[in-house]
Amino acid sequence: MIAKPKRIAVWSGPRNLSTAMMRSFGARSDTLCIDEPFYASFLKLTGLDHPMRDEILAAHSADADAVARQLSEGPAMARVIYQKQMTHHMVDGIPRDWMEQVTSVFLIRHPARVLTSYARKMEKADIYSIGFPQQAELYHEARARTNSTPIIVDADDILNTPETILSALCSELEIDFESSMLGWEAGGRPEDGVWASHWYDAVLKSTGFGPAPSDLPDLPPNLQLVCDRALPNYEMLAKHKLGLI
């Protein structure tokens, strides 16, 4: 057991390269990954009817306080504990004081790309379901709670130059970059949430990060309205992303 592991909370909205990033860190020699630990709590507190709701509540703890203690104080079987956190899960009733005990990283992506991907899986999308206001709020909260500036990385930058961005990220986290982070074996992982069968179809087939992104996609009018509302949140965070500071 590691006496004092590096606990990293990576904050992302849905459809934001977050699972590929979990795969990347999971390919390291020293890292244990935790997949969306508050998902069951989020479903219990909101009553929302997400895909596989019953299976998620049956398979994962919905005790938000217990989950928070595990994230910040639980026994560590690896030197690095990587937490894949979803910003839209952090609703009222889920504690945040545990954020003081972890290093927060914010994974951002242009809302047009997020919405294009999200619409393939969900019938309705609004600014809160894709987590953009919550991500901005959590950034300011992490900054205030730790009296430090959280790290921000952009999904497009990772896809454009994965080794460069991941090396810079590891340097900011004060851990060694490992070349194994650039590729992984296809298939599931023990840490995958039960929801993997619905959401992770592309990642389950992948062996590394995808190709560099093309031009921003065109959106239908209903999604363009959501994109326009989300864009200021994205742009605020993008001003401070790794590679610009």
SULWOSUL-V443900 format. One record per pair of residues at least 24 apart in sequence whose ideal C-beta (glycine too) atoms are under 8 Angstrom apart, sorted by the first residue. I is the first residue (numbers start at 1). J is the second residue. If there is no record, write none. Layout:
((I | J) (I | J))
This chain:
((1 | 75) (1 | 76) (1 | 77) (2 | 76) (2 | 77) (2 | 78) (2 | 79) (4 | 76) (5 | 76) (5 | 78) (5 | 79) (5 | 80) (5 | 81) (6 | 79) (6 | 80) (6 | 81) (6 | 103) (6 | 173) (6 | 174) (6 | 175) (7 | 71) (7 | 72) (7 | 76) (7 | 81) (7 | 83) (7 | 101) (7 | 102) (7 | 103) (8 | 80) (8 | 81) (8 | 82) (8 | 83) (8 | 102) (8 | 103) (8 | 104) (8 | 105) (8 | 173) (9 | 71) (9 | 83) (9 | 85) (9 | 99) (9 | 102) (9 | 103) (9 | 104) (9 | 105) (10 | 82) (10 | 83) (10 | 84) (10 | 85) (10 | 104) (10 | 105) (10 | 106) (10 | 107) (11 | 85) (11 | 86) (11 | 87) (11 | 104) (11 | 105) (11 | 106) (11 | 107) (11 | 135) (11 | 138) (11 | 139) (11 | 142) (12 | 84) (12 | 85) (12 | 86) (12 | 87) (12 | 106) (12 | 107) (12 | 108) (12 | 109) (12 | 131) (12 | 135) (13 | 86) (13 | 87) (13 | 88) (13 | 109) (13 | 114) (13 | 130) (13 | 131) (13 | 132) (13 | 134) (13 | 135) (14 | 86) (14 | 88) (14 | 114) (14 | 118) (14 | 129) (14 | 130) (14 | 131) (14 | 199) (15 | 109) (15 | 113) (15 | 114) (15 | 117) (15 | 118) (15 | 121) (15 | 130) (16 | 107) (16 | 108) (16 | 109) (16 | 114) (16 | 155) (17 | 107) (17 | 109) (17 | 155) (17 | 158) (17 | 159) (17 | 209) (18 | 84) (18 | 86) (18 | 107) (19 | 84) (19 | 199) (19 | 200) (19 | 203) (20 | 203) (20 | 206) (20 | 209) (20 | 210) (21 | 84) (21 | 107) (21 | 158) (22 | 82) (22 | 84) (22 | 191) (23 | 184) (23 | 189) (23 | 203) (23 | 206) (24 | 162) (24 | 166) (24 | 181) (24 | 182) (24 | 184) (24 | 209) (25 | 80) (25 | 82) (25 | 181) (26 | 82) (26 | 184) (26 | 189) (26 | 191) (27 | 178) (27 | 180) (27 | 181) (27 | 183) (27 | 184) (28 | 80) (28 | 178) (28 | 180) (28 | 181) (29 | 178) (29 | 180) (30 | 78) (30 | 79) (30 | 80) (30 | 175) (31 | 78) (31 | 79) (31 | 80) (31 | 81) (31 | 82) (32 | 76) (32 | 77) (32 | 78) (32 | 80) (32 | 81) (32 | 82) (32 | 191) (33 | 82) (33 | 83) (33 | 84) (33 | 189) (33 | 191) (34 | 71) (34 | 81) (34 | 82) (34 | 83) (34 | 84) (34 | 191) (35 | 84) (35 | 191) (35 | 192) (35 | 193) (35 | 196) (36 | 84) (36 | 85) (36 | 86) (36 | 89) (36 | 193) (36 | 195) (37 | 67) (37 | 70) (37 | 71) (37 | 83) (37 | 85) (38 | 64) (38 | 67) (38 | 85) (38 | 86) (38 | 89) (38 | 90) (38 | 94) (39 | 86) (39 | 89) (39 | 193) (39 | 195) (41 | 67) (41 | 89) (41 | 93) (41 | 94) (42 | 86) (42 | 88) (42 | 89) (42 | 91) (42 | 94) (45 | 91) (45 | 92) (45 | 93) (45 | 94) (46 | 91) (51 | 121) (51 | 195) (51 | 198) (51 | 199) (52 | 194) (52 | 195) (52 | 197) (52 | 198) (55 | 194) (55 | 195) (56 | 193) (56 | 194) (56 | 195) (59 | 193) (59 | 194) (60 | 193) (60 | 194) (64 | 93) (64 | 94) (64 | 95) (65 | 95) (68 | 94) (68 | 95) (68 | 97) (68 | 98) (69 | 98) (71 | 98) (71 | 101) (71 | 102) (72 | 98) (72 | 100) (72 | 101) (72 | 102) (73 | 101) (79 | 175) (80 | 175) (86 | 131) (87 | 131) (87 | 132) (87 | 134) (87 | 135) (87 | 138) (88 | 128) (88 | 129) (88 | 130) (88 | 131) (88 | 134) (90 | 134) (90 | 138) (96 | 141) (96 | 145) (97 | 145) (99 | 141) (99 | 142) (99 | 145) (99 | 146) (100 | 145) (100 | 146) (103 | 151) (103 | 173) (104 | 138) (104 | 139) (104 | 142) (104 | 146) (104 | 150) (104 | 151) (105 | 150) (105 | 151) (105 | 152) (105 | 153) (105 | 169) (105 | 173) (106 | 135) (106 | 138) (106 | 139) (106 | 142) (106 | 150) (106 | 151) (106 | 152) (106 | 153) (106 | 237) (107 | 153) (107 | 154) (107 | 155) (108 | 135) (108 | 152) (108 | 153) (108 | 154) (108 | 155) (108 | 234) (108 | 237) (108 | 238) (108 | 241) (109 | 154) (109 | 155) (109 | 156) (109 | 234) (110 | 156) (110 | 216) (110 | 234) (111 | 226) (111 | 227) (111 | 230) (111 | 231) (111 | 234) (112 | 216) (112 | 217) (112 | 219) (112 | 227) (113 | 155) (113 | 156) (113 | 213) (113 | 216) (113 | 217) (114 | 230) (115 | 219) (115 | 223) (115 | 226) (115 | 227) (116 | 217) (116 | 219) (116 | 223) (119 | 223) (121 | 198) (121 | 199) (125 | 223) (125 | 226) (126 | 226) (127 | 226) (127 | 229) (127 | 230) (130 | 226) (130 | 230) (132 | 229) (132 | 230) (132 | 233) (132 | 234) (133 | 230) (133 | 233) (135 | 233) (135 | 237) (136 | 233) (136 | 236) (136 | 237) (139 | 237) (149 | 240) (151 | 242) (152 | 237) (152 | 238) (152 | 240) (152 | 241) (152 | 242) (153 | 241) (153 | 242) (154 | 238) (154 | 241) (154 | 242) (154 | 243) (156 | 213) (157 | 241) (157 | 242) (157 | 243) (158 | 209) (159 | 209) (159 | 210) (159 | 211) (159 | 212) (159 | 213) (160 | 212) (160 | 213) (162 | 208) (162 | 209) (165 | 242) (165 | 243) (168 | 242) (168 | 243) (169 | 242) (172 | 242) (182 | 208) (182 | 209) (183 | 207) (183 | 208) (184 | 208))
